């Protein structure tokens, strides 16, 4: 049942996650407080503060934008879609950076709610008004590939590259999308294009490229040079590289050392747990996933909950795993893999 759940590929390209309240000139103290709460993952508090903002007559477009982000944090994607659509309706027909920012959030919420076609249409609308938006092509291509529209997806990926040729991270994101959907070999072409940039690539970027190409020795060498430059990202890729090289103990030590200074990094908690599962340390893995779950609201919560169940299965505690899976499916009813696993657990 083991499934290595990692952070989502999607990035809200072109939007600033918790800034944006300063996009308009008028005062909006309650909105500012709400966005601060969102940055601290306190989504319920944010919704309360946004209610106060509405009563105080603050900017409605920013209020509904904030509500949409908060509802996404609470995994209420249908409500988030409604809020973002309402926010766009408050623009008065203007199309500024703020409206593009909201559109990216809207597409993400539509995707999370299961409306892939709606998300594609939203990205298409962005492209129609801003044809140079590399990020919109990347994200639309990713969704088209998920729907099995390979040729359309490749056209989008190539359009993204044409608009941002010297961005190595873009090539990595395209590769990750293709690899995830079964086109790993085809994705290597984009990695080769990125490698051809050569002197324009940092050690960290080169390490990521080598990792994706499966050249783990060179990946390790480049990432070791990059340590300290971007600690969070480097630790994640360096740890995965040591995992791929079979040195699970050193990978675990990297993750643990990082978490001593950054205990709330749920992504590293999750990766440490996956590494421990692979190394046969099931109790340690369970502790790592539960440590990540102590951060009550994060984008990794679904992955952590699923992997927590995996740990209980490896420990042969099928009764506990079944109870947790039932709760998991109440929150994430569209996870077909989990539903099939639940049917199996009920027989154990």
VEXDREN-2710 file (C-alpha; in Angstrom, 1 decimal):
% VEXDREN-2710
k/r/px/py/pz
1/UNK/0.0/0.0/0.0
2/UNK/3.0/2.3/0.4
3/UNK/2.5/5.5/-1.6
4/UNK/5.1/8.2/-1.5
5/UNK/2.9/11.3/-1.3
6/UNK/4.8/14.5/-1.9
7/UNK/3.9/18.2/-2.2
8/UNK/1.7/19.1/-5.0
9/UNK/3.3/20.2/-8.3
10/UNK/1.0/23.2/-8.5
11/UNK/2.5/26.6/-7.7
12/UNK/0.4/29.8/-7.9
13/UNK/2.6/31.3/-10.5
14/UNK/2.3/35.1/-10.7
15/UNK/0.5/35.4/-7.3
16/UNK/1.9/36.4/-4.0
17/UNK/0.3/34.1/-1.5
18/UNK/-0.2/36.3/1.6
19/UNK/0.7/39.7/0.2
20/UNK/-1.9/41.4/-2.0
21/UNK/-3.7/43.3/0.7
22/UNK/-1.5/46.2/-0.2
23/UNK/-2.6/46.1/-3.8
24/UNK/-5.3/48.8/-3.3
25/UNK/-4.9/52.2/-1.7
26/UNK/-7.7/52.3/0.9
27/UNK/-7.3/51.2/4.5
28/UNK/-8.2/47.6/5.4
29/UNK/-6.9/46.8/8.8
30/UNK/-9.1/43.7/9.4
31/UNK/-8.1/42.3/6.0
32/UNK/-4.4/42.8/6.9
33/UNK/-5.0/40.9/10.2
34/UNK/-6.8/38.1/8.4
35/UNK/-4.0/37.7/5.9
36/UNK/-1.6/37.5/8.8
37/UNK/-3.7/34.8/10.3
38/UNK/-3.7/32.9/7.0
39/UNK/0.1/33.1/6.9
40/UNK/0.0/31.4/10.3
41/UNK/-2.5/28.8/9.1
42/UNK/-5.1/30.1/11.4
43/UNK/-7.9/29.9/8.9
44/UNK/-10.9/30.0/11.2
45/UNK/-9.5/33.2/12.8
46/UNK/-9.0/34.7/9.4
47/UNK/-12.7/34.1/8.4
48/UNK/-13.8/35.8/11.6
49/UNK/-11.5/38.8/10.9
50/UNK/-12.8/39.0/7.3
51/UNK/-16.4/39.1/8.7
52/UNK/-15.3/42.1/10.7
53/UNK/-13.7/43.6/7.6
54/UNK/-17.1/43.4/5.8
55/UNK/-18.9/45.0/8.7
56/UNK/-16.3/47.8/8.6
57/UNK/-16.9/48.4/4.9
58/UNK/-13.5/47.3/3.8
59/UNK/-12.7/46.3/0.2
60/UNK/-15.1/43.5/-0.9
61/UNK/-12.8/42.1/-3.6
62/UNK/-10.0/41.6/-1.1
63/UNK/-12.4/40.2/1.5
64/UNK/-13.7/37.5/-0.8
65/UNK/-10.2/36.8/-2.0
66/UNK/-9.2/36.2/1.6
67/UNK/-12.2/34.1/2.3
68/UNK/-11.3/32.0/-0.7
69/UNK/-7.8/31.4/0.5
70/UNK/-9.0/30.6/4.0
71/UNK/-11.5/28.1/2.7
72/UNK/-8.8/26.5/0.6
73/UNK/-6.8/26.1/3.7
74/UNK/-9.7/24.4/5.3
75/UNK/-10.1/22.1/2.3
76/UNK/-13.6/23.5/1.5
77/UNK/-12.9/24.0/-2.2
78/UNK/-16.4/24.5/-3.3
79/UNK/-16.8/27.4/-0.9
80/UNK/-13.4/28.7/-2.1
81/UNK/-14.5/28.6/-5.8
82/UNK/-17.6/30.6/-4.9
83/UNK/-15.6/33.2/-3.0
84/UNK/-13.0/33.7/-5.7
85/UNK/-15.8/34.1/-8.3
86/UNK/-17.5/36.6/-6.1
87/UNK/-14.2/38.5/-5.7
88/UNK/-13.8/38.7/-9.4
89/UNK/-17.3/40.0/-9.7
90/UNK/-16.3/42.9/-7.4
91/UNK/-13.6/44.2/-9.8
92/UNK/-16.0/46.4/-11.8
93/UNK/-14.6/45.1/-15.0
94/UNK/-11.0/46.0/-14.3
95/UNK/-8.3/43.5/-15.0
96/UNK/-5.2/44.3/-12.9
97/UNK/-2.6/42.1/-11.2
98/UNK/-5.1/41.5/-8.4
99/UNK/-7.6/39.9/-10.8
100/UNK/-4.9/37.7/-12.3
101/UNK/-3.9/36.7/-8.8
102/UNK/-7.4/35.7/-7.9
103/UNK/-7.8/33.8/-11.2
104/UNK/-4.8/31.6/-10.3
105/UNK/-6.4/30.9/-6.9
106/UNK/-9.7/30.2/-8.6
107/UNK/-8.1/27.7/-11.0
108/UNK/-6.5/25.9/-8.1
109/UNK/-9.7/25.7/-6.1
110/UNK/-11.6/24.4/-9.2
111/UNK/-8.9/21.7/-9.6
112/UNK/-9.1/20.7/-6.0
113/UNK/-12.9/20.5/-6.1
114/UNK/-12.6/18.1/-9.0
115/UNK/-13.6/20.5/-11.8
116/UNK/-10.5/20.1/-14.0
117/UNK/-12.3/21.5/-17.1
118/UNK/-13.2/24.6/-15.1
119/UNK/-9.6/25.1/-14.1
120/UNK/-8.4/24.6/-17.6
121/UNK/-11.0/27.2/-18.8
122/UNK/-9.7/29.7/-16.1
123/UNK/-6.1/29.3/-17.2
124/UNK/-7.2/29.7/-20.8
125/UNK/-8.9/33.0/-19.8
126/UNK/-5.7/34.2/-18.2
127/UNK/-3.7/33.2/-21.4
128/UNK/-6.2/35.0/-23.5
129/UNK/-5.6/38.2/-21.7
130/UNK/-1.9/37.7/-21.0
131/UNK/-0.5/35.5/-23.7
132/UNK/3.1/35.8/-22.3
133/UNK/2.1/34.1/-19.0
134/UNK/4.5/31.2/-18.9
135/UNK/3.0/29.9/-15.6
136/UNK/-0.5/29.7/-17.0
137/UNK/0.7/27.6/-19.9
138/UNK/2.6/25.3/-17.5
139/UNK/-0.4/24.8/-15.2
140/UNK/-2.9/24.3/-18.1
141/UNK/-0.5/21.8/-19.7
142/UNK/-0.3/19.9/-16.4
143/UNK/-4.0/19.6/-16.2
144/UNK/-4.4/18.6/-19.8
145/UNK/-1.8/15.9/-19.3
146/UNK/-3.8/14.6/-16.3
147/UNK/-6.8/14.4/-18.6
148/UNK/-4.8/12.4/-21.1
149/UNK/-4.5/15.2/-23.7
150/UNK/-0.9/14.6/-24.4
151/UNK/-0.5/16.6/-27.6
152/UNK/-2.3/19.6/-26.1
153/UNK/-0.2/19.4/-23.0
154/UNK/3.1/19.3/-24.9
155/UNK/2.0/22.4/-26.9
156/UNK/1.4/24.2/-23.6
157/UNK/4.7/23.1/-22.1
158/UNK/6.5/24.2/-25.2
159/UNK/4.7/27.6/-25.1
160/UNK/5.8/27.9/-21.4
161/UNK/9.4/27.3/-22.4
162/UNK/9.2/29.7/-25.3
163/UNK/8.2/32.4/-22.8
164/UNK/10.8/31.6/-20.1
165/UNK/13.7/29.8/-21.8
166/UNK/16.3/30.5/-19.2
167/UNK/14.4/29.2/-16.1
168/UNK/15.8/25.8/-15.1
169/UNK/13.1/25.3/-12.5
170/UNK/10.4/25.5/-15.2
171/UNK/11.9/22.5/-17.0
172/UNK/12.0/20.6/-13.8
173/UNK/8.3/21.3/-13.2
174/UNK/7.4/20.1/-16.7
175/UNK/9.4/17.0/-16.2
176/UNK/7.7/16.3/-12.8
177/UNK/4.3/16.6/-14.5
178/UNK/5.2/14.3/-17.3
179/UNK/6.9/11.7/-15.0
180/UNK/3.8/11.7/-12.7
181/UNK/1.6/10.9/-15.7
182/UNK/3.7/8.2/-17.2
183/UNK/5.8/10.1/-19.7
184/UNK/9.1/10.0/-17.9
185/UNK/11.2/9.3/-21.0
186/UNK/9.6/12.1/-22.9
187/UNK/10.1/14.4/-20.0
188/UNK/13.9/13.9/-20.1
189/UNK/14.0/16.1/-23.2
190/UNK/13.1/19.1/-21.1
191/UNK/15.8/18.2/-18.5
192/UNK/18.3/18.0/-21.3
193/UNK/17.3/21.5/-22.5
194/UNK/17.7/22.8/-19.0
195/UNK/21.2/21.2/-18.7
196/UNK/22.2/23.0/-21.9
197/UNK/21.8/26.3/-20.0
198/UNK/25.0/25.3/-18.1
199/UNK/26.6/28.4/-16.6
200/UNK/23.2/29.9/-15.9
201/UNK/22.3/27.1/-13.5
202/UNK/23.0/27.2/-9.8
203/UNK/24.4/24.2/-8.0
204/UNK/21.0/23.6/-6.4
205/UNK/19.2/23.7/-9.8
206/UNK/21.8/21.4/-11.3
207/UNK/21.4/19.0/-8.4
208/UNK/17.6/18.9/-9.0
209/UNK/18.2/18.2/-12.7
210/UNK/20.7/15.4/-12.0
211/UNK/18.2/13.9/-9.5
212/UNK/15.4/13.9/-12.0
213/UNK/17.7/12.4/-14.6
214/UNK/18.6/9.6/-12.2
215/UNK/22.3/10.6/-12.0
216/UNK/22.4/10.5/-8.2
217/UNK/26.1/10.7/-7.8
218/UNK/26.3/14.0/-9.6
219/UNK/23.1/15.1/-7.9
220/UNK/24.7/14.5/-4.5
221/UNK/27.9/16.4/-5.5
222/UNK/25.9/19.4/-6.8
223/UNK/23.5/19.5/-3.8
224/UNK/26.3/19.2/-1.3
225/UNK/27.9/22.3/-2.9
226/UNK/24.6/24.1/-2.6
227/UNK/24.0/23.4/1.1
228/UNK/23.3/26.6/3.0
229/UNK/22.1/28.5/-0.1
230/UNK/18.6/27.2/0.1
231/UNK/18.5/25.0/3.1
232/UNK/14.9/23.7/3.0
233/UNK/14.9/22.8/-0.7
234/UNK/18.5/21.5/-0.7
235/UNK/17.8/19.2/2.4
236/UNK/14.7/17.7/0.7
237/UNK/16.5/16.9/-2.6
238/UNK/19.7/15.9/-0.9
239/UNK/17.9/13.6/1.4
240/UNK/16.0/12.0/-1.5
241/UNK/19.2/11.6/-3.4
242/UNK/20.8/9.7/-0.5
243/UNK/17.6/7.6/-0.3
244/UNK/18.0/6.8/-4.0
245/UNK/21.7/5.9/-3.4
246/UNK/20.5/3.5/-0.7
247/UNK/21.9/5.4/2.3
248/UNK/18.6/5.6/4.3
249/UNK/20.4/6.3/7.6
250/UNK/22.2/9.3/6.3
251/UNK/19.0/10.6/4.6
252/UNK/17.2/10.3/7.9
253/UNK/19.9/12.1/9.8
254/UNK/19.7/15.0/7.3
255/UNK/16.0/15.3/7.8
256/UNK/16.2/15.0/11.6
257/UNK/19.0/17.6/11.9
258/UNK/16.9/20.0/9.8
259/UNK/13.8/19.4/11.9
260/UNK/15.7/20.2/15.1
261/UNK/15.9/23.8/13.8
262/UNK/12.6/23.8/11.8
263/UNK/10.2/21.5/13.7
264/UNK/7.1/22.8/11.9
265/UNK/8.3/21.9/8.4
266/UNK/5.6/19.4/7.5
267/UNK/7.1/18.5/4.2
268/UNK/10.3/17.3/5.8
269/UNK/8.3/15.5/8.5
270/UNK/6.5/13.6/5.7
271/UNK/9.7/12.8/3.8
272/UNK/11.4/11.6/7.0
273/UNK/8.5/9.3/7.7
274/UNK/8.6/7.9/4.1
275/UNK/12.3/7.3/4.5
276/UNK/11.7/5.6/7.8
277/UNK/9.0/3.4/6.3
278/UNK/11.5/2.3/3.6
279/UNK/14.1/1.6/6.2
280/UNK/11.7/-0.6/8.2
281/UNK/11.4/1.9/11.2
282/UNK/7.6/1.8/11.3
283/UNK/7.2/3.3/14.7
284/UNK/9.6/6.1/13.8
285/UNK/7.7/6.8/10.6
286/UNK/4.4/6.9/12.6
287/UNK/6.0/9.4/15.0
288/UNK/7.2/11.6/12.1
289/UNK/3.8/11.7/10.4
290/UNK/2.1/12.5/13.7
291/UNK/4.6/15.2/14.3
292/UNK/3.6/16.8/11.0
293/UNK/0.0/16.4/11.9
294/UNK/0.5/18.5/15.0
295/UNK/0.7/21.5/12.6
296/UNK/-3.1/21.5/12.5
297/UNK/-3.7/23.2/9.1
298/UNK/-1.2/22.7/6.3
299/UNK/-1.2/21.7/2.6
300/UNK/0.4/18.4/3.6
301/UNK/-2.4/17.3/5.9
302/UNK/-4.0/14.8/3.5
303/UNK/-0.7/13.2/2.6
304/UNK/0.3/12.9/6.3
305/UNK/-3.1/11.3/7.3
306/UNK/-2.8/8.8/4.5
307/UNK/0.8/7.9/5.3
308/UNK/-0.1/7.6/9.0
309/UNK/-2.5/4.9/8.0
310/UNK/0.2/3.2/5.9
311/UNK/2.4/3.2/9.0
312/UNK/-0.3/1.4/11.1
313/UNK/-0.6/-1.2/8.3
314/UNK/3.1/-1.9/8.3
315/UNK/2.8/-2.3/12.1
316/UNK/0.0/-4.8/11.4
317/UNK/-2.5/-2.8/13.4
318/UNK/-5.2/-3.2/10.9
319/UNK/-8.0/-2.3/13.2
320/UNK/-6.5/1.1/13.9
321/UNK/-5.7/1.6/10.2
322/UNK/-9.4/0.8/9.3
323/UNK/-10.7/3.3/11.8
324/UNK/-8.4/6.0/10.6
325/UNK/-9.2/5.2/7.0
326/UNK/-12.9/5.6/7.6
327/UNK/-12.2/9.1/9.1
328/UNK/-9.9/9.9/6.2
329/UNK/-12.6/9.0/3.6
330/UNK/-15.1/11.2/5.4
331/UNK/-12.8/14.1/4.8
332/UNK/-11.5/13.0/1.3
333/UNK/-14.3/11.0/-0.2
334/UNK/-12.9/11.2/-3.8
335/UNK/-9.7/9.3/-3.1
336/UNK/-10.5/6.1/-5.0
337/UNK/-7.2/4.4/-4.0
338/UNK/-8.0/4.9/-0.3
339/UNK/-11.5/3.6/-0.8
340/UNK/-10.2/0.4/-2.3
341/UNK/-7.7/0.0/0.5
342/UNK/-10.5/0.5/3.0
343/UNK/-12.4/-2.4/1.5
344/UNK/-9.3/-4.5/2.0
345/UNK/-8.8/-3.3/5.6
346/UNK/-12.3/-4.3/6.5
347/UNK/-11.5/-7.9/5.7
348/UNK/-8.4/-8.0/8.0
END
